[in-house]
Amino acid sequence: MTAPAVDAAEIGPIRDLPPSQVLRAFGLVRQGTVVDLAVPRFRGMPLFPGHPAFEVHAFRTPRGLRVGGDQPWGPHNAIGLGYMSEVVSGSMHSGAHIDALAHMTIGPEARWYGGSTADQHLGDFGPIRGDGSKLPPILTRGVLLDVPAYRGLDALPASSPVSADELQAVARAEGVSIGQWDVVLVRTGLLRYWPDAAQLAAHRGAGPDLSAAKWLVSCGVVASGSDTETYEVQPAPDPGSPSNPQPVHTELLIEHGIYIMESLYLETLAAQRAYEFLFIALPIKVKGTTGSMIDPVAVI
């Protein structure tokens, strides 16, 4: 059984990622070391304030089955077999995640990538175009640009912008280049403080500015990610006219279909100075969602 074809307007440039790029990425593996790029999710975890709280509730327990007299396997259970299950609630943008193309809109028509609009493509149960069910698996070359290390810092100061010129300087210092089909991960150092809410707040808001976004577009990347909850520098130092609070999301996600990943744990990669690797992220395909939680890995 083959998956149904997906319109390019619903998946973005990564739709055309060639098999040769995947083979090239696998060729980067030298040690066979798998580096986890996500931190565990938990009840009450720090989140962007615009998202609902992340919750985990027990649904069935061995004691509850026994007290309720339930017999999920029928009466033949003299050994006392039980089980546990849970209900998880929260945004798909909890912890390490990827934004679907329908995540961000602009203008009075609430337009998103590929010409979709809220009036035409947003139903009561979420967007029907560019939603989370269209998110592709990502297996390609990954590059880490460690900005704090380049500046000689543990982490960037709050609301510190990272420009195109600086990203290029970091790449030169690390001896890497950025090319078409790559995924670029930008470290700010924020998650070295996870999950200390006070320290996170003190360093919140650093990230790429609009010039960095335009440079990434010119390089032909298919996705970019960071260790922050909003990817781009906040508040925006270059909101333009009319003002736009998130010009980087607009440039990458809305205008060019380049995926954005947030809250990626980059400390292990940075400690190992692993700047080039096989990057793997496998989104969960759920209709009507505006993104997906992911547990991405780098293989070095």
C-alpha positions as CSV (number, residue, x, y, z in Angstrom):
1,M,0.0,0.0,0.0
2,T,1.4,3.4,-1.0
3,A,0.6,6.7,0.8
4,P,-1.5,9.1,-1.2
5,A,0.3,11.8,-3.1
6,V,0.5,15.2,-1.2
7,D,0.3,18.5,-3.0
8,A,3.5,20.5,-3.0
9,A,1.6,23.4,-1.5
10,E,0.9,21.3,1.6
11,I,4.4,20.0,2.2
12,G,6.8,22.7,1.0
13,P,10.2,22.3,-0.7
14,I,11.2,19.2,1.3
15,R,8.8,17.3,-1.0
16,D,11.5,17.3,-3.6
17,L,14.4,16.2,-1.3
18,P,16.3,13.8,-3.5
19,P,17.4,10.2,-2.4
20,S,21.0,11.3,-3.0
21,Q,20.7,13.8,-0.2
22,V,19.5,11.1,2.2
23,L,22.4,8.8,1.2
24,R,24.8,11.7,1.7
25,A,23.4,12.3,5.2
26,F,23.8,8.6,6.1
27,G,27.4,8.9,4.9
28,L,28.2,11.4,7.6
29,V,27.8,8.7,10.3
30,R,31.3,7.8,11.6
31,Q,30.8,6.8,15.2
32,G,27.3,5.4,15.2
33,T,26.5,7.5,18.2
34,V,22.9,8.6,18.6
35,V,22.3,11.9,20.3
36,D,18.9,12.6,21.7
37,L,17.7,16.1,20.9
38,A,14.6,16.2,23.2
39,V,14.0,16.6,26.9
40,P,11.3,14.6,28.7
41,R,7.8,16.2,28.8
42,F,6.0,16.3,32.1
43,R,3.0,17.8,33.9
44,G,3.5,21.5,34.5
45,M,6.5,21.7,32.2
46,P,7.6,25.2,31.1
47,L,5.8,26.2,27.9
48,F,5.2,29.2,25.7
49,P,2.4,31.1,27.5
50,G,0.1,30.9,24.5
51,H,-0.2,27.1,24.7
52,P,-2.3,25.0,27.0
53,A,-0.7,23.3,30.0
54,F,0.8,19.8,29.4
55,E,-1.1,17.2,31.5
56,V,-0.8,13.5,32.1
57,H,-3.7,11.7,33.9
58,A,-4.0,8.1,34.8
59,F,-7.0,6.5,33.0
60,R,-6.9,2.9,34.0
61,T,-4.8,1.4,36.9
62,P,-4.5,-2.1,38.4
63,R,-6.2,-1.0,41.6
64,G,-9.0,0.8,39.7
65,L,-9.7,-2.4,37.7
66,R,-9.8,-4.4,40.8
67,V,-12.0,-2.0,42.8
68,G,-14.3,-1.6,39.9
69,G,-14.6,-5.3,39.3
70,D,-13.7,-4.8,35.7
71,Q,-12.7,-7.8,33.6
72,P,-11.1,-6.6,30.4
73,W,-9.9,-10.1,29.5
74,G,-13.0,-11.9,30.8
75,P,-13.3,-13.9,34.0
76,H,-10.2,-16.1,33.5
77,N,-7.5,-14.0,35.3
78,A,-6.6,-15.9,38.5
79,I,-3.1,-14.5,38.3
80,G,-4.3,-10.9,38.8
81,L,-3.1,-9.4,35.6
82,G,-3.6,-5.6,35.4
83,Y,-2.6,-2.7,33.2
84,M,-2.1,1.0,33.2
85,S,-3.0,3.6,30.6
86,E,-3.2,7.4,30.6
87,V,-4.8,10.4,29.0
88,V,-2.3,13.0,27.7
89,S,-3.5,16.5,26.9
90,G,-1.7,19.6,25.6
91,S,-0.6,21.3,22.5
92,M,1.4,19.5,19.8
93,H,3.8,22.4,20.4
94,S,4.9,20.9,23.8
95,G,8.6,20.3,24.2
96,A,10.6,19.4,21.1
97,H,8.2,20.0,18.2
98,I,7.9,21.0,14.5
99,D,5.5,23.6,13.2
100,A,3.1,22.4,10.5
101,L,2.8,24.8,7.5
102,A,-0.7,25.7,8.8
103,H,0.6,26.9,12.2
104,M,1.1,30.6,11.3
105,T,-1.2,32.9,9.3
106,I,-0.9,36.5,8.1
107,G,-3.3,39.2,6.9
108,P,-7.0,39.7,7.3
109,E,-7.7,36.6,5.3
110,A,-5.5,34.5,7.7
111,R,-3.3,33.2,4.8
112,W,-0.7,30.5,5.3
113,Y,1.8,28.7,3.0
114,G,0.6,27.6,-0.4
115,G,-2.3,30.0,-0.7
116,S,-4.5,28.5,1.9
117,T,-6.8,30.7,3.9
118,A,-9.0,30.4,7.0
119,D,-12.2,31.0,5.1
120,Q,-11.5,28.2,2.7
121,H,-9.3,25.7,4.6
122,L,-10.0,26.0,8.3
123,G,-12.8,23.9,9.7
124,D,-14.2,23.3,13.2
125,F,-11.6,20.5,13.8
126,G,-8.5,22.3,12.5
127,P,-6.9,23.1,9.2
128,I,-7.5,20.8,6.3
129,R,-4.5,21.9,4.2
130,G,-0.9,22.0,5.4
131,D,-1.9,20.4,8.7
132,G,0.0,18.0,10.9
133,S,-1.1,15.0,8.9
134,K,1.0,16.3,6.0
135,L,4.2,16.7,8.0
136,P,7.0,14.6,6.3
137,P,9.6,12.4,7.9
138,I,12.9,14.3,7.8
139,L,16.2,12.5,7.2
140,T,18.9,14.7,5.9
141,R,22.2,16.4,6.7
142,G,22.0,18.4,9.9
143,V,24.3,21.3,10.9
144,L,24.7,22.8,14.4
145,L,25.6,26.5,14.6
146,D,26.7,27.1,18.2
147,V,26.4,30.8,18.6
148,P,27.2,31.0,22.4
149,A,30.4,29.1,21.9
150,Y,31.4,31.4,19.1
151,R,30.8,34.4,21.4
152,G,32.6,32.7,24.3
153,L,29.4,32.5,26.4
154,D,27.4,29.7,28.1
155,A,24.2,31.1,26.7
156,L,23.0,34.2,24.8
157,P,21.6,37.1,26.8
158,A,17.8,37.5,26.7
159,S,16.4,38.9,23.4
160,S,19.8,38.7,21.7
161,P,19.5,38.8,17.9
162,V,21.5,36.4,15.7
163,S,22.1,37.9,12.3
164,A,23.0,36.3,9.0
165,D,26.5,37.6,9.2
166,E,27.0,36.0,12.6
167,L,25.6,32.6,11.5
168,Q,27.9,32.7,8.5
169,A,30.8,33.5,10.8
170,V,29.9,30.7,13.1
171,A,29.8,28.3,10.2
172,R,33.3,29.4,9.0
173,A,34.6,29.0,12.6
174,E,33.2,25.5,12.8
175,G,34.5,24.5,9.3
176,V,31.0,23.7,7.9
177,S,29.0,25.0,5.0
178,I,25.2,25.2,4.6
179,G,23.7,23.8,1.4
180,Q,20.4,22.9,-0.2
181,W,18.3,20.3,1.6
182,D,20.1,20.8,4.9
183,V,18.5,21.3,8.4
184,V,20.2,24.0,10.4
185,L,20.1,23.9,14.2
186,V,20.8,27.2,16.0
187,R,22.0,26.9,19.6
188,T,21.4,29.8,22.0
189,G,22.2,27.8,25.2
190,L,18.7,28.3,26.7
191,L,18.0,24.6,27.5
192,R,21.2,24.3,29.5
193,Y,19.0,25.7,32.2
194,W,16.1,23.3,31.7
195,P,13.7,23.1,33.6
196,D,14.7,26.0,35.9
197,A,11.8,28.4,35.2
198,A,13.6,31.4,36.6
199,Q,16.8,30.8,34.6
200,L,14.8,30.1,31.4
201,A,12.9,33.4,31.9
202,A,16.2,35.2,32.4
203,H,17.6,34.0,29.0
204,R,14.4,33.9,27.0
205,G,14.0,35.5,23.6
206,A,17.4,35.1,21.9
207,G,17.3,33.8,18.3
208,P,17.7,34.4,14.6
209,D,16.6,37.7,13.2
210,L,15.1,38.4,9.8
211,S,18.4,38.7,8.0
212,A,19.3,35.2,9.3
213,A,16.0,33.8,8.0
214,K,16.5,35.3,4.5
215,W,20.0,33.8,4.5
216,L,18.6,30.4,5.3
217,V,16.1,30.7,2.5
218,S,18.9,31.6,0.1
219,C,20.9,28.5,1.2
220,G,17.9,26.3,0.3
221,V,17.5,24.6,3.7
222,V,14.3,22.6,4.2
223,A,14.0,23.2,8.0
224,S,15.7,25.0,10.8
225,G,15.4,24.6,14.6
226,S,16.6,26.0,17.8
227,D,16.6,25.3,21.6
228,T,14.1,28.1,22.2
229,E,10.3,28.0,22.4
230,T,9.9,30.7,19.7
231,Y,12.9,30.1,17.4
232,E,13.3,33.7,16.4
233,V,14.5,36.7,18.5
234,Q,11.8,38.2,20.6
235,P,10.7,40.9,20.7
236,A,11.4,41.4,17.0
237,P,14.1,44.1,16.5
238,D,12.9,44.6,12.9
239,P,9.1,44.3,12.9
240,G,8.7,46.3,9.7
241,S,5.7,48.3,8.5
242,P,3.0,47.3,9.1
243,S,4.5,45.8,12.2
244,N,5.0,42.0,12.4
245,P,5.8,40.5,15.8
246,Q,7.2,37.3,14.2
247,P,8.9,38.2,10.8
248,V,11.1,35.2,10.9
249,H,8.2,32.7,11.1
250,T,6.5,34.7,8.3
251,E,9.6,34.5,6.1
252,L,10.4,30.8,6.7
253,L,7.0,29.1,7.3
254,I,4.4,31.2,5.6
255,E,6.3,32.5,2.6
256,H,8.7,29.7,1.8
257,G,7.4,26.5,3.4
258,I,10.6,26.0,5.4
259,Y,9.8,24.0,8.6
260,I,10.6,25.4,12.0
261,M,11.5,23.2,15.0
262,E,11.6,24.5,18.6
263,S,12.8,23.4,22.0
264,L,15.4,21.1,20.7
265,Y,18.0,20.0,23.3
266,L,21.4,20.9,21.7
267,E,23.7,20.8,24.7
268,T,25.1,17.3,24.1
269,L,25.9,18.1,20.4
270,A,27.6,21.3,21.5
271,A,29.6,19.6,24.2
272,Q,30.9,17.1,21.6
273,R,31.5,19.8,19.0
274,A,29.4,17.7,16.6
275,Y,28.7,20.2,13.9
276,E,27.7,17.9,11.0
277,F,25.5,14.8,11.3
278,L,22.6,12.7,10.1
279,F,19.5,14.4,11.3
280,I,16.3,12.4,11.8
281,A,12.9,13.7,12.9
282,L,9.7,11.7,12.5
283,P,6.5,13.7,13.1
284,I,3.2,12.2,14.3
285,K,0.6,12.5,11.5
286,V,-2.6,13.8,13.1
287,K,-5.3,15.5,11.0
288,G,-6.3,19.0,12.0
289,T,-3.2,19.7,14.1
290,T,-0.8,22.6,13.6
291,G,2.4,20.8,14.4
292,S,3.7,17.6,16.0
293,M,5.7,16.7,19.1
294,I,9.0,15.1,17.9
295,D,11.9,13.4,19.6
296,P,14.6,14.1,17.0
297,V,18.1,12.6,17.0
298,A,21.4,13.4,15.5
299,V,23.6,10.4,14.5
300,I,27.3,11.2,14.4
